[in-house]
Amino acid sequence: MGEAKDGNFTIHLPTIPHYNISITDFGGQGNGHTLNTQAFVEAVEAIYNNGGGRLIVPKGIWLTGPIRFTSRMELHLQKGAVIVFSRDYTDYPLIISSFEGEPAVRCQSPLDGEDMTDIAITGEGVIDGAGEAWRPVKKYKVTCKQWSQLVDSAGVVEEADDIWWPTKAALAGKQAVKNLKDRKEFSLSAYEPYKEFLRPNLVSFRRCNIILIEGVTFQNSPAWNIHPYMCTHVTIKGIQVRNPWYAQNGDGLDIESCRYVSVEDSTFDVGDDAICVKSGKDEAGRKAAMPSEDIRIKGCTVYHGHGGFVIGSEMSGGVRRVSVTNCLFMGTDTGLRFKSCRGRGGIVENISISDIHMVNIKHEAVIFHMFYEKTEDENIRWRPISAETPHFRHIHMKRLTCAGADQAISMKGLPEMPLQNITFTHSKFHTKYGITALYCDQLSLLSTSVTTTDEPKFCLNHVTNHNLKKDDIFTETQTF
């Protein structure tokens, strides 16, 4: 398929041999109830034996277990094609994988590939991960009627936390899997009784080279939707990613420890962070030492998510040289979200963000949070700098527009490692509250205005080398 120039780097596109087969050639039936797992296995084997090729899924509803990719393979969904993955846990074998930045035992992902090259998912169809069979649901995230329906269905309620689990084994796995991880136990047999807890990501490509994902709709994932991990030359273009807003760990796209990535003209409406860049968690991430770098995101729209564009909190291998341009965030919890905590380590630097439009953001339009999931009292105390200290620096934002948010900008660095060299240029915020900054160095706002309706408008604490002057930034209080 050639190459695509993107910014200052070139991204390679997959080379797929001219060998087309249809899932119907292997007895596949798109009637919505026939299980097509074996048909997909035989089709992928035929592509492997040919040295690559294109597997076409025509119009219909195709029920199947996991599809394991081979190199030089394209999965192409024609318009009207829907792949629905099985709700039967026995269809998903346990494998050694990665989850939330650390090595982990998980169920095999519905769309799965490891150590492959030249792979693609294209077309105009829909891929459904049957996530409702896997995900726990928190009571406060659904309506009373929805909660009653869940309680009356199969499943079990964890009364202490008001969480519905789809099976008793899934609930039992919550503590059992934690105990196994604490013992650094990675025997698959030890995890087998709890596999219903080990929700897979919908798409998991690990250590793969040259990936194209274009045009397809991905929805209803058991956990994260799309997860390229330690991959190079990744192109994602014109896709739709959807999850219920209450979907636990229902991220849209998690780019982890990848290099040369382009994400453009795609739409996200999900239950957690929408577009997220990561690079491993704590010691595991630092040991792997594989940063996410040379990434460009442009022309994307996010309708719902915890964050529109996010870096962290698993960023221990570092994140650098990321560009985000011409994106629209509507109704997300936060707009631009940077998060980490002590223990992560890693450096996030050289991030360029421009022409971002945000509407009706629930909380902060821009937030830096260096003690994510930690108490503020614990983190305001100075600690010695070590390999576990995260460092965010050289992050430049321009032409941001926010029409409605609880707060314009919230910046919370660490006392031993302030946020460094953060700039806002030619930006406008219309929000309830203004700017708060804690432990920052070299903070600059140029040609930027903040219009607020409530106090506080402006609060700086341990901020050095800044150019912020309240009268230069804040306009008259308005209602919007």
N, C-alpha and C positions, 0 to 999 in steps of 0.2 A: 504493500500500500504506500510505500515511500516514506517521506520525511515531512515534518511540519516545523517551520521556524517559529519560535515562541520566545519573545524577549531577546536576550543575548545568548540563547542556547537553542540547539536544534533537538527536537524530540523525534525519535524514530517511530515509524508506524509499522504494524505487523505485516509480514510477508506470508500470505496464505496461498498454498498451491491451488490451481484451478481444478478442483475436484469437488463437485457438489453432490451431496446425498440428502435424502429426506428421511425424517424419522419414520415415515410410513413405509419406507423400503425395508424396515426391520420389524414390521408388524405393529408399529405404534398406532394407537387409536385415540383420537382427540375427543372422546365423548364425555369426559369429566369424571368417570368412575373407574375406567380400566387403568390399572397400575402399569406404567410404561418404563419402569426402572430397567428391566432387562433389554428393552429395545434401545434405550439410550446407551447402555453398556456396550452393546454390539455395534452401534453406530460409531461411538468413540473409538472402539477397537479397529473398525474399518478405516477410520481417518488415520489412526496411528500406523497401521500397516501400509497405508498409501504414502506416509511421510507428511501428512497434513491434509487439510481440506475444510470444507464448509458444510456444517450440519444445519439443514433448513427445517424449521418448525412451522408448518402451515397453520392456517386458521383453524381454531378448535381449542378445547380445554384439555390440557395434557397433564395428567396426574402422574407424579413420579417421585422416587427417592432421590438422593443426591446425584448430581452430575459431576463427574471428575474429569477435568480437562486434560488434554495432551498437548504437546507443543505443536505450533503451526495449525491451530484449530480455531475456527470461527463458529460460534453459535448464533444463528441468524433467525430471529422471530419475525415472520411476516405479519402484516397488519391483521388484527383479529386473533392472533395466537396468544394464548394464556398458558404459561407453565405454572401449575399449582403444585407445591411440594407436599409430600405426605405428612399426615399428622401422627403417623405410627413411629414411636421412638425407636423401635427395633430396626427401622430402616437406616438409622444414623449410627455407624460405628464410632467408637471413641478413638481419638487420635491425639498426638502431642501437637499442640498448636500454641497460640498466644492470645491472651485476652487482657485488656486494660494494662498493656505495657509490660507484662511478665509472661514467662513460659507457663503454659497451663494445659491441662487435659480438658478437651472439649468434644462435643459431638461434631462429627464431620459436617462442614458447611454444605448447604444445598448446592451452591455453585463453588467448586473447590479446585484449587490448583497449587502445586508446590514445585519449585525448581523447574518451571516451564519457560519457554520463550515463544514469542509471537502468538499471542492469544487474543481473541476478540469476542465481545458480545454486542451484537448490532441488531437493528431492525426497528419495528414499530409496535411490537407486542408488549405484553405485561408479564412480569415475573413476580409471583406471590409466594412468600415464605411461610405461610400458615403460622404466623407468629402467635396467634391466639392460643395455640396448643401448648406453647412454651412459657409465655411471659407471666410473671406475677403482676398483680394490679393493686395499687395502693388506693385505699378507700377514698381519700380526700381528692383524688384525681378524677373521680367519676361522679355522675349524678346518683341520687338515691335509687332511682329506678334501675340504672345500670348495675349498681352494687347488689341490689336485691336479685336481679337476674343471675349474676355471677354466683351468689351464695346458694341460690336454688339449683344451680347446675352442678355437674360433677366438679370435684375440687374440694379444697379445704381452706378454712380461714385461720390465719395466724392471729389470734385474738390480741396478743400483746401489742402488735404493731399495726393492726387493722390492714393486713395484706391478704389478698386472696391468691392461693396457689392452685395451679391446674391439677396437681396430683399430690398425694401424701408423700411420695418419693421425692418430688421436687422440693417440698418443704423440708423434709429430712436432710436433703443434700445441702441446705444452707449452712448448717453448722458442721456437718461431716466433711464437706469439701474444704472448708477453712482449716479444720484439724489436719487433714491430709497435706494441705499446702504448708502449714506450719512445720510439719515433720519432713518437708521436702520429699514427699512420697509421690512418685510419678508412674507407678505401676498401673497400667490400664485396668487390670482386674480389680484393684482396690477401689476404683471409681465406678465400676460397672453398676453397683446398686443405686447409684445416685445420678445416672446419666440424664434423667428427666430434669435435673437442676442445671445441667451443663449446656445451656442454650448456645447454639452456634450463631455466628454472624451469617447473614444471607449470602454474601459473596466474600470469599476469603482467598486471595492470591498471595502466596508467601514465597519470597525470594524468586520472583518471576521477572523476566526482562521483555520489554516491548508489549504493552497492553493497550488495547482500544476498547472503550465502552461507549457506545453511541446510540442515541435514539430511544432506547428501551425505557419502560417504566418499571421501577423496582418498588415493591410495597410489602407491608405487613411482615417485617423481618422478626425472627425470634429475639435477636439482640441488635447489634449494629447492622446497618444495611450493606455498605460496601467498605471493605477493609483491605487495601493494598499494603502489604507488610514487607519491608526490606526489598522493594521493587524499584526498577529503573525504567525510564521512558514510558510513562503512564499518560494516556490521553483520555479524558472524559469529556464528552461533548453532547449537548442537547438531550440530556436524560431527565426523567422525572423521578423523584424519590419521595415516597409517602409512607407515613406511619401514623397511627392514632396518636393524638397529642399526649395521651396518658401512657404510651408505650415505654416500659422500663428499659433503660439503656437503648432507646430507640434512635440512636444517632443516624444521620444521613450518610455522610462520607467521612471516614477516618483515614487520613494519609499518614502512615507511620513509618519512619526511618526510610523514606523514599527519596530518590533523586531524579530530577527532570520530570516534572509533572505539570500538565496543563488541564485545568478544569474551566469549561466555558459554556455559557448559554444554557445552564441547567437550572432546574427548579426543585426546591426542597420544601416539604411540609411534614415535619417529623416530631418525635416525642422527646428528643434530647438535643444535643448540639448538632447543628446542621452540617457545616463544613468545618472540619477540625483537623489540625496538624499536630502530630504527636511524634515521639521518638523514644519510647520505652520508659519504664518506671523505676526510679530509685537505683539500687545497685545493679539490677539486671540491665537497665538502660545504659548506665554508665559503662558497664563491662562490655556490652555490645558495641558501644561507641559508633553508632550509625545515625548521624543526624538526618533530619529531613531538610533538604536544600534544593535550591533552584526550582521553585514552584511558582506558577502563575495562575491566578484565579480571576476570571473576568466575566462580566455580563450575566451573573447569576442572581436569582431571586429566591428569597427565603420567606415563606408565609408564617411558619411557626417553628419554634425550636428554642432551646435554652439560650443558645447564642447563634447569631447569624454566621459570623466567622470567628473561629476560636483557635488559640494556641494553648496546648496543655490539657489537663494538668500533667499528663505523662509526657515530659519533654526532656528527660534526663540525658539523652544522647545529643541534645542541641537542635536548634532550628535556625536556619539562616537563609538569606537571599530569597525572601518571599514577597511577591507582589500581588496585591488585591485591588482590582479596579472595576468601576462601573457596575456596582451591585446594589440591589434593593432589598431591604429588610423590612417586613411589614408585620407587626404584632409579635415579634420575638420577645423572649424574656429580657435578653440583653442584645445589643448590636454587635460591637467588637469586644471580644472577651479574651483576656490573657490571664491564665491562672497557673499557679504552682504552689509549692510549700517547701519548707525545710525538709531535707531528706532526698529531694529530687536531684539537686545539682543541675548541671547542664547550663548552656548559654543560649539565649534567644537573642538574635541580633540581625541588623540590616533587613528590617521589615518595612516595606513601602506600601501605604494604603491611600487610595485616592478615589474621589468621585463615588462616595457611598451615600445613599439616600435611605433614611430610616424614618418610619412612620409608626406611631402608637407603640413604642417600646415600653414594656411593662416596668422594667427596673432602670438600669443604667444604659445610656447610649454607648459609652465606652467605659470598660472596667479593667483595671489591673489589680489582681488579688494574689498576693504572694504568701498568704497563709490559708489557702483553700482547704476547706473542711477542718480547719483548726480554730481554736478560740482566739479571739483578739488579745485577751489578757496574756495568753501564753506566748504570743509572738511579738509583742511590743518590747519584750526584754531582749537585750543584745546577746548574741551568741557568737562564739569564735567562727571565723570563716573557714570552711573546709570543702572537700569535694562534694558534700551534700548541700551546699548553698546554691540556690538557683540565681541566675544573673540575667536580667532583661535590660537590653541597651540598644541604642541607635534604632529607634522605632519612629517613623515619620508618617504623619497623616495630614492630608490636605483635601480641601473641598469636601468636607463632611457636612451633611445637612440632616438635622433631626427635627421633625415636626411632631413633638409629643413623646415624652419619656418621664419617668419619675425623677431621674437625675441625669445631668449632662455627662459629667466625667467623674469617676471615682478611681483614685490611684492609691494603692496600699502596698508600699515596698517593705523591705525588712530593715531594721535598724543597722545591721552589719553590712547589708548590701542594698542600698537604695536603688530604685529605678533610675536609669541613667540615659540622658540625652533623648528625651521624648518630646516631640514637637507636633503642634497643631497649627495649620496654616489655612487661611481663607475658608473658615468653617463657620457654620451657624447652627446654634442649638436653641430650640424653644421647648423648655422643660419646666417641671415643677420646682426642682431644686437645681443648684448650680454645680460648683466644682469643689471637691474635697481631695486633698493630696496629703499623704503621709509617707515620709522617708523617700524623697525624690531628689535627684541632683540633675541640673541642667534641664529644667522644664521650661518650654517656650511655647507661647501662644501668640501668633502674629496674624493680624487682620481677621481675628476670630471674635465672634460675639455670642453671648449667652443671654437669652431672655427667659426670666423665671417668673413664677407666680407666687412662690413661697420662700421663706427663709429656712435654712441658711443658703445664701447665694455663693459664699466664698469662704473656704476654710483651709488654711495651709498649716502644716505641722511638720517640722524638721524637713523643710524644703529649701535647698540651697541652689545658688546660681540660677535663679529664675528671673523672668521678665514680667511676671504677672502683676498687674495693677488693677485693682477692682474697678476703678472708674473707666479704664480703657476697655474692659471686657464686657461689663454688664450694661444692658439697655434697660429702659424703663419697664417695670413689671407689666405684663400683659396677660390677657386671658386668651387661650387658643383652644 
